[in-house]
């Protein structure tokens, strides 16, 4: 972890995979700004809430599962 001159947190992940042959074997380098990811998520949630005011309330309702319910979990 380190910070920019403006104080933004940055994470640097270095990973090497040699043990799991089901995954890509090799190296990975990832830079991320966690504060900005969180800010983006909050903005997205606000935008969705404004466009679909009852969607959040509907998502809290208990869902009845049947043999076809798993179909809703597949992205379309």
N, C-alpha and C positions, 0 to 999 in steps of 0.2 A: 504494500500500500504506500502511496505517496500523494502529495498535494501539489496542485499547480500554483503559480504565483498569485492567482486570485483566490486560492483556498479551496478549490474544487478537489474532492477526493478522487483518486484514480487507483484502480486495482490492476495489477499485472499478474496473470496466471501463466505459468509455464508448466506443461504437462508432457510426460513421456509415457506412451502405452506400449509395453512389450508383453504383457501378461495375458490379455484378453484377445484371442484371435478372432472373436466375433465382431470386434470393433476395429476401426482403422488403426493399424499399427503405425506409430510415428510420433511426431512432436506437434504440440499445439501451443500457440502464443495467443493470449486474449487480453485486450485492454478494455476496461469498462469504467464508466463514471456512474457509480451507484446512486448518487444524489439525483442525477439527471434521469436515470431510469425510473426512480420513484416519482419524480415530478411529472414525467411523461405519463405514467400510469394514473396518477391523480387527475391529470388533465383529461385523459381518455375516459375515466369514470365519470367526471363532471359532464363531459360532452354527451355520453350515453344517457346519463340521468336526465339531461335537458331534452333530448330527443325522444326518449321513451320513459316517461315519468312513472308508469306502472310496472316496468320491467323488473325493477329491483324487488318490489313487493311480490310479484308473481314468482320470482326465483326463490323466495323464502317459503312458498307453499310446499306442503308435503306432496311428493310425487308418487303416484301408484305405478309400480313396475309390473309389466307382463312380459310375455316371451318376445315381444317386438320392441320393448323399450330401449334396448341397446342400440337400435337404429339411430336414436337421437344423439348418440355420442359420436357418430361418424361425421366428420366435417364434409360439407357439401359445397 
